[in-house]
């Protein structure tokens, strides 16, 4: 197997406070190849963004990340010095955040903000940095870039602000782009434009993209591979075609069952979840989260297939076919065949 551009094994994130340590992400393992588009999907608060930002050590106060391996192009990200890590942030791994207004400084012009990124990573003059900034704005589809460089974030629409943050992310010519819910705050038409823009830029530059989202339908169009996350753990990892044609984990099947047009028959047996709240309620996020470090499958409280074993022993993310990994006792023990025959997942 060729070395991955990004290779993560057993990533865990914990918060340490007066009440002790609380694990919110556990045993996250995945690979990202050069030029690949990977989707990381799950409910709000499942640990998606936290997992990705932990690789760049962009964590909230009190949070700490550990991993058996978090290797980018042969370098251990969690062991880098601050200076070494700053050379990676933006230059080799860049992030497009969910809220462009929060990502931009309201009191600085767009030009100054993009130029700062350019000059941070490349030894160029202010004049050349400004020229590059204008080129970047034009590249992401912002008209009259010379005028726009002199304007402030509040003078841009939401979609245009997101294009600016994409331009800033591209300023360092990164090899990996983490798109963290980049279209959530935008209307449907603008969402499609932003997604198409990132896909076009990926084809032009050859960069890898990690799409962090809760939108399964979106990933069907843009991802090569999908990582399904629930309760701070990855529960399924498979090529996008496999996920949509033959989902293995009960949670994945539940997500996809919800995408069916009303009245349409499912193309595969669904695995309906029991009534209840997610492991990470969106309203309370990490404060009321179940502990991914605790024994048992995090989806067990909501899964109609759960057995006592699911509630007591945590299934590992195991390879069940070429390129397919699933963390589910029913699948790893061969129980999915019998379950599918019953028609209940």
C-alpha positions in Angstrom: 0.0 0.0 0.0 1.4 3.4 -1.0 2.0 5.9 1.8 -1.0 8.2 2.3 -0.5 12.0 2.3 -2.4 12.1 5.6 -2.4 9.0 7.8 -4.2 9.2 11.2 -4.4 6.3 13.7 -6.3 6.3 17.0 -6.8 10.0 17.3 -8.4 11.0 20.6 -9.5 14.4 21.9 -10.2 15.1 25.6 -11.2 18.1 27.6 -9.6 18.6 31.0 -11.4 20.6 33.6 -12.1 20.8 37.3 -14.3 17.7 37.1 -11.5 15.7 35.5 -10.9 14.6 31.9 -13.7 13.9 29.4 -13.1 12.1 26.1 -15.1 13.6 23.2 -13.3 11.9 20.3 -11.9 8.4 20.4 -10.0 6.0 18.1 -10.4 8.0 14.9 -8.4 6.4 12.1 -8.3 7.3 8.4 -6.1 7.9 5.4 -6.2 10.6 2.8 -4.4 10.2 -0.5 -3.1 12.9 -2.8 -5.9 14.4 -4.9 -8.6 12.5 -3.0 -11.9 14.0 -1.9 -13.0 12.5 1.4 -16.3 13.2 3.1 -16.7 13.2 6.9 -20.3 13.0 7.8 -22.4 12.8 10.9 -24.9 14.6 13.1 -24.1 18.0 14.6 -21.8 17.7 17.5 -20.5 14.2 16.6 -16.9 15.4 16.7 -16.2 15.9 13.0 -14.8 19.4 13.1 -13.0 18.8 16.4 -11.2 15.8 14.9 -10.0 17.7 11.9 -9.0 20.9 13.7 -7.1 18.8 16.3 -4.6 17.8 13.6 -3.6 21.5 13.3 -3.8 21.9 17.1 -6.6 24.5 16.7 -8.5 23.3 19.7 -10.6 25.1 22.3 -9.0 25.9 25.7 -8.7 22.8 27.8 -8.8 20.4 24.9 -5.9 18.0 24.2 -5.3 15.6 21.3 -3.3 12.4 21.3 -2.8 9.9 18.5 -0.8 6.7 17.8 -0.1 8.4 14.5 -1.0 11.7 12.9 1.4 11.8 10.0 1.3 14.4 7.2 3.7 13.6 4.3 5.9 11.7 6.8 5.8 14.3 9.6 4.0 13.8 12.9 1.7 16.7 13.2 1.1 16.4 17.0 4.9 16.4 17.6 5.8 19.5 15.6 7.2 22.6 17.3 5.1 25.7 17.1 7.3 27.1 14.4 7.1 23.9 12.3 3.3 23.7 12.8 2.9 27.3 11.7 4.8 26.4 8.5 2.1 23.7 7.9 -1.0 25.7 8.8 -2.2 27.5 5.7 0.8 26.6 3.6 0.2 22.9 3.4 -3.1 22.3 5.1 -5.7 25.0 5.0 -9.2 25.3 6.4 -12.4 26.9 5.0 -14.7 27.5 8.0 -18.5 27.4 8.3 -19.0 31.1 9.1 -17.1 33.4 6.7 -18.1 36.5 8.7 -16.5 35.1 11.8 -13.4 33.9 9.9 -12.7 37.4 8.5 -11.5 40.4 10.5 -14.2 43.1 10.2 -11.8 46.0 10.6 -9.3 45.0 8.0 -9.8 45.3 4.2 -10.1 42.1 2.2 -6.8 42.9 0.4 -4.8 43.3 3.6 -6.1 40.0 4.9 -5.2 38.0 1.8 -1.9 39.8 1.5 -1.0 38.8 5.0 -1.4 35.2 4.1 0.6 35.5 1.0 3.5 37.3 2.7 3.5 34.9 5.6 4.2 31.9 3.4 6.1 33.5 0.5 9.0 36.0 0.5 7.4 38.6 -1.8 7.0 42.4 -1.8 3.7 44.2 -0.9 3.2 44.9 -4.6 3.5 41.3 -5.6 1.4 40.2 -2.7 -1.3 42.6 -3.8 -1.1 41.3 -7.3 -1.5 37.7 -6.1 -4.4 38.7 -3.9 -6.2 40.2 -6.9 -5.5 37.1 -8.9 -6.9 34.9 -6.1 -10.1 36.9 -6.0 -10.5 36.6 -9.7 -9.8 32.9 -9.5 -12.7 32.3 -7.1 -15.1 34.3 -9.2 -15.2 37.7 -7.6 -15.6 40.4 -10.2 -13.6 43.7 -10.2 -10.9 42.3 -7.8 -8.9 45.5 -7.6 -11.9 47.4 -6.2 -12.9 44.5 -3.9 -9.4 44.4 -2.3 -10.1 47.9 -0.9 -13.4 46.8 0.7 -14.3 45.3 4.0 -16.1 42.0 4.8 -19.5 43.8 5.6 -19.5 45.0 2.0 -19.7 41.5 0.6 -22.7 39.1 0.5 -22.5 35.8 2.4 -21.6 33.9 -0.7 -18.9 36.4 -1.7 -17.5 36.3 1.8 -17.1 32.6 1.5 -15.4 33.0 -1.8 -12.9 35.3 0.0 -12.2 32.8 2.7 -11.5 30.2 -0.1 -9.2 32.7 -1.8 -7.4 33.1 1.6 -7.1 29.3 2.0 -5.7 29.0 -1.5 -3.2 31.8 -0.9 -0.7 29.4 0.6 -1.1 26.8 -2.2 -2.1 24.0 0.2 -1.9 20.3 -0.5 -4.9 19.6 1.7 -8.1 21.7 2.1 -10.4 21.1 5.0 -13.8 22.4 4.0 -15.7 22.6 7.4 -19.4 22.9 6.6 -18.5 25.7 4.0 -22.1 26.1 2.7 -24.2 25.8 5.8 -25.0 29.5 6.2 -25.8 30.0 2.5 -28.9 29.6 0.4 -29.3 26.6 -1.9 -28.1 28.4 -5.1 -25.0 29.8 -3.5 -24.3 26.5 -1.9 -24.1 24.8 -5.3 -21.8 27.6 -6.6 -19.4 27.2 -3.6 -19.3 23.4 -3.9 -18.7 23.6 -7.6 -15.9 26.2 -7.1 -14.0 24.0 -4.6 -14.3 21.0 -6.9 -13.0 23.0 -9.9 -10.1 24.3 -7.8 -9.3 20.8 -6.7 -9.1 19.6 -10.3 -6.9 22.5 -11.2 -4.5 22.2 -8.3 -4.5 18.5 -7.5 -5.1 19.2 -3.8 -6.9 16.8 -1.5 -10.1 17.9 0.1 -11.8 16.8 3.3 -15.5 17.7 3.3 -16.9 18.0 6.8 -20.7 17.9 6.6 -24.0 16.5 7.8 -25.3 16.3 4.3 -25.2 12.8 2.9 -26.8 13.8 -0.4 -24.0 16.3 -1.0 -21.3 13.7 -0.5 -22.9 11.5 -3.2 -21.9 14.1 -5.7 -18.5 15.2 -4.5 -16.7 12.5 -2.5 -14.5 9.6 -3.5 -14.8 8.1 0.0 -17.0 8.6 3.0 -16.2 8.5 6.7 -19.3 8.2 8.8 -18.9 9.5 12.4 -21.2 9.0 15.4 -20.6 9.8 19.1 -17.0 10.8 18.6 -16.1 7.6 16.6 -15.8 6.7 13.0 -18.3 3.9 12.5 -17.9 3.3 8.7 -15.3 4.0 6.1 -15.9 3.1 2.5 -15.9 4.3 -1.1 -18.8 6.6 -1.8 -20.4 4.0 -4.2 -20.3 1.4 -1.5 -21.8 3.6 1.1 -24.8 4.5 -1.0 -25.4 1.1 -2.6 -24.6 -1.2 0.3 -24.3 0.7 3.6 -23.1 -1.6 6.4 -23.4 0.2 9.7 -27.0 0.7 11.1 -26.4 4.4 11.6 -25.3 4.8 8.0 -28.4 3.0 6.8 -30.5 5.2 9.0 -29.0 8.4 7.5 -29.6 7.1 4.0 -33.1 5.9 4.7 -33.9 9.5 5.6 -32.9 10.6 2.1 -35.6 8.6 0.3 -38.3 10.6 -1.4 -41.6 10.4 0.4 -43.4 7.1 -0.5 -40.4 5.6 -2.3 -39.3 2.1 -1.4 -35.8 1.8 0.1 -33.1 0.3 -2.2 -31.8 -1.5 0.9 -33.1 -2.6 4.2 -33.3 0.3 6.6 -32.1 0.2 10.2 -34.4 2.6 12.0 -33.1 4.2 15.1 -35.1 4.1 18.4 -36.5 7.4 19.6 -34.1 9.4 21.6 -31.4 12.0 21.4 -28.1 11.8 19.6 -25.0 11.0 21.5 -24.1 14.7 21.0 -27.2 16.8 21.3 -26.8 19.8 19.0 -28.3 22.1 21.7 -25.8 21.2 24.3 -22.9 19.9 22.2 -20.0 18.5 24.2 -21.3 19.4 27.6 -23.9 16.7 27.7 -22.2 14.3 25.4 -21.9 10.6 26.0 -18.2 9.6 26.6 -16.8 7.9 23.4 -14.2 6.4 25.7 -16.8 4.5 27.7 -17.5 0.8 26.9 -20.0 -0.1 24.2 -21.0 1.1 20.8 -22.0 4.8 20.9 -25.0 4.1 18.7 -26.3 1.2 20.9 -28.9 3.4 22.8 -30.6 4.3 19.5 -30.1 1.1 17.5 -32.9 -1.5 17.2 -30.3 -4.2 16.5 -28.3 -3.6 19.7 -27.5 -6.5 21.9 -26.0 -6.7 25.4 -22.6 -7.1 23.7 -23.1 -3.8 21.9 -23.8 -2.1 25.2 -20.8 -3.5 27.0 -18.0 -3.9 24.4 -16.9 -1.3 21.9 -16.5 -2.7 18.3 -13.3 -1.7 16.6 -13.2 -0.3 13.1 -12.5 -3.5 11.2 -11.9 -4.3 7.5 -14.7 -6.4 6.1 -14.0 -6.0 2.4 -11.4 -4.3 0.2 -11.5 -0.6 1.1 -14.4 -1.0 3.6 -14.2 -0.7 7.3 -17.1 -0.9 9.8 -17.4 -0.7 13.6 -20.4 -3.0 14.3 -20.6 -6.3 16.0 -23.5 -7.4 13.8 -21.4 -6.9 10.7 -18.1 -8.2 12.0 -19.8 -11.3 13.4 -21.6 -12.0 10.1 -24.9 -11.0 11.6 -25.7 -8.4 8.9 -26.8 -11.1 6.4 -29.4 -12.5 8.8 -30.6 -9.0 9.7 -30.9 -8.0 6.1 -33.0 -11.1 5.4 -35.4 -10.1 8.1 -35.7 -6.7 6.5 -34.9 -4.7 9.6 -31.2 -3.9 8.8 
